[in-house]
């Protein structure tokens, strides 16, 4: 796939000057359209062997386009903060909003390429990581974040000549880096590694474009033309929907009648709070993190349960994220963006009062999201959770369930309380009427997103106290089991 | 100032239950008003000796208020990322928007208090740091970020009894931390240190409130009442304006006729790019950072100059921030917020294409900001720049100046270019008409914000090439001078 680029094609100067004006005008016009419609983000991956002008391309794109709406995102080795999260975190964190263009230098391909160059990449690992990347890119694309992957390339001879020419002049010698010279010495190994990675990560929705780079005019014109197309091509079609499946109703099967005495509660609550508190102070927790997700019926006691957990923790160690409708900035990013940014790093505890599951609950029931969009969320959410668990997170998900009768009682009690009536909104009554739809969505979600590494715990909460003790015990035991003695 | 708290006053249980309902109702009502008006941010500093229930207070405030609009911001020792910026950076970074309440645990007082406890805080350092903190808090308050400082306190006897009681029961013993026990052992030293810091940092606009904390009811009621007041008190009055002063017109005095030959330019540009490139690769640069600010007339060549600088740098090392009107999120924070978040950490280079000086240029001339607000900006900006310079930043500010005649020529050339005409907006023509006002604002700014540690360089740009070489030479020489040989 690199053969054509290695013929080092050039664009005659007069031809370049003929097309330059039109291309720049078109690009700018379309960039402003992108900004106005704000229906997509464009990510350009600027990859390729070293010493072929990737930095100059970035500079030139910033000149040809309006740089105020371009984000140049250059990633080097991960910082300590970045290492406390999964590798993809830094890309999520930096993702530009819709209407903007991101130029990514040092993308998610960099670690893979480096290992491939040094012949440390087994075929099975390459296949596995290519699969992860494909799912990540497909998800971005489904969320209208278009991924355009450029591989800048030239022949060994041209790369060598370019370095030598620059080294000969003291005013340009500083442009030649260690990495450029490594390419001169190990061109074949690097080329071979690159071909393996590019072939394994071809993706019809996000293909690699190989850009011949020996001639700067050819390089920028080829880049600009592909960017122009990305700016106007129709958005990729939505995947088709699978046939609906019946899902068992776990929530009706639950035993809501169990209770605990007040005396037992007052003994057990501090006991499990103590166990939790001691568990997260173990030295081995520094390499793990704890992610608690709370979903469930209105008035099932999420807030009160979360406060009992927080009470056992040092305020410097945990963060509670209350989740409601996304704000404008969040809405101009993929729905998982705000959660990626808020999952806690190693050594910390994140408590989600509602969560990313809103996608397949409220957004589904209230028809805020199309069926093809929430349908793919089951898989996307499992991928997302898997990345954090693989990085050391202990992820526990709680569904707090309440009977309709008990919920009504609590709504009435709230109405009567001067400071709780604020918490009862017309939406709560409306959601109550939509209970069958919510229950069906919850049942499907509980079944399709229950995994061994990120299990759902369904808790009956008609007895609030029993529910609190049960949640605390579940968390403490899970931590003790997974942290070991350390 | 701690004597009353050390009498450990208590609120009788029946009195508490009488006031609780009304207080919670009032707080919630006013929190929703705050959210609706969104005219201020409330920052509650939760400070005090250890083991007096600060964590419980935070928990309780999250219960009494709507936690979706409360940000619990708990700071521990600085992370490596935080240490790459000045100490205040992490508070800026986390500042909640208007309409929201921030609970700060581990505030900017923590390092000072720790040193005071251990008798490592000289009177002169305390006076100096108190002054810095006062200016910081005054600036926040002028930007409608109200700072309410709570000191939770109880007698030695009560603190000791509380610890012993908890230690006696295995279910509560885990609540007693090392820090709590240190207070028991060193109560007098800690008390003495706290009094020194509190007295030195009293501020009429942000006074310390000492909250007796031996009785939990007393503690939460006192906290809630002060918070209620902060939610409704009128915003602090704006400072009065100093009498206007004449400022010399540096821009007319500039020599705009100097030129450079094309041959000289083509020799000198790569020479200074090389010097710059080598300077930022010196090992000693890892402890410094480079901040470049570009302001100036329209069409004076800021973009072209910045691209020549970027061309000398590794794309992973620099970041260009193009500054235009703030977005909604930025507008709901103090004007310096977006800049604090974007100044580069140690080892990096930040290039500002327009900057925080918009406050005293466009915002002043276009009357987007009241005179008392832009007037105080001269001092605030110097404080801001000083903090970064004191932390190792090399900060250079460039004003690119052009004659009216040359500007008109460039405007006409832009009109004719198919891809440059986009850059010429009706605003550019309007700004040209406002040139006398802009020039007066610029002259005052250049005089009042030129400091030894963050100097202005005023550059004539009628000859674009000469201007580029001059800017590059200035940067390279400044770096070489300050980095030394290392």
Contacts between the chains, C-beta under 8 A, distances in Angstrom:
chain1	res1	chain2	res2	distance
A	21	B	417	7.9
A	21	B	418	5.3
A	21	B	419	6.4
A	22	B	418	7.4
A	24	B	418	7.4
A	24	B	419	3.7
A	25	B	418	4.3
A	25	B	419	4.6
A	27	B	419	7.8
A	28	B	419	5.6
A	28	B	422	5.0
A	29	B	422	7.7
A	32	B	422	7.1
A	54	B	315	7.6
A	55	B	311	7.9
A	55	B	314	7.1
A	55	B	315	4.9
A	56	B	311	7.4
A	58	B	315	5.5
A	59	B	307	5.8
A	59	B	310	5.6
A	59	B	311	5.8
A	62	B	307	6.9
A	62	B	310	7.6
A	62	B	320	7.4
A	63	B	303	7.5
A	63	B	307	5.8
A	64	B	419	7.5
A	66	B	422	7.2
A	66	B	423	7.7
A	67	B	303	7.2
A	67	B	320	6.8
A	67	B	322	5.5
A	67	B	353	7.5
A	68	B	322	4.2
A	68	B	324	5.8
A	72	B	315	6.6
A	72	B	319	7.3
A	72	B	320	7.0
A	74	B	315	4.5
A	74	B	316	4.2
A	74	B	317	8.0
A	75	B	316	7.1
A	76	B	316	4.5
A	79	B	80	7.3
A	79	B	81	6.3
A	80	B	79	7.3
A	80	B	80	4.5
A	80	B	81	7.0
A	81	B	79	6.3
A	81	B	80	7.0
A	81	B	81	4.5
A	105	B	315	5.2
A	105	B	316	6.8
A	106	B	316	6.5
A	170	B	274	7.3
A	171	B	267	7.5
A	171	B	270	3.9
A	171	B	271	5.5
A	171	B	273	8.0
A	171	B	274	5.6
A	172	B	270	6.1
A	172	B	274	7.6
A	173	B	274	7.6
A	174	B	273	7.9
A	174	B	274	4.4
A	174	B	277	4.7
A	174	B	278	5.8
A	175	B	277	7.6
A	177	B	314	7.9
A	267	B	171	7.5
A	270	B	171	3.9
A	270	B	172	6.1
A	271	B	171	5.5
A	273	B	171	8.0
A	273	B	174	7.8
A	274	B	170	7.4
A	274	B	171	5.6
A	274	B	172	7.5
A	274	B	173	7.6
A	274	B	174	4.5
A	277	B	174	4.7
A	277	B	175	7.6
A	278	B	174	5.8
A	303	B	63	7.5
A	303	B	67	7.2
A	307	B	59	5.8
A	307	B	62	6.9
A	307	B	63	5.8
A	310	B	59	5.5
A	310	B	62	7.6
A	311	B	55	7.9
A	311	B	56	7.4
A	311	B	59	5.8
A	314	B	55	7.1
A	314	B	177	7.9
A	315	B	54	7.6
A	315	B	55	4.9
A	315	B	58	5.5
A	315	B	72	6.6
A	315	B	74	4.4
A	315	B	105	5.2
A	316	B	74	4.3
A	316	B	75	7.2
A	316	B	76	4.5
A	316	B	105	6.9
A	316	B	106	6.6
A	317	B	74	8.0
A	319	B	72	7.3
A	320	B	62	7.4
A	320	B	67	6.9
A	320	B	72	6.9
A	322	B	67	5.4
A	322	B	68	4.2
A	324	B	68	5.8
A	327	B	329	7.9
A	328	B	328	6.4
A	329	B	327	7.9
A	329	B	329	5.8
A	353	B	67	7.5
A	417	B	21	7.9
A	418	B	21	5.2
A	418	B	22	7.4
A	418	B	24	7.4
A	418	B	25	4.3
A	419	B	21	6.4
A	419	B	24	3.7
A	419	B	25	4.6
A	419	B	27	7.8
A	419	B	28	5.6
A	419	B	64	7.5
A	422	B	28	5.0
A	422	B	29	7.8
A	422	B	32	7.1
A	422	B	66	7.2
A	423	B	66	7.6
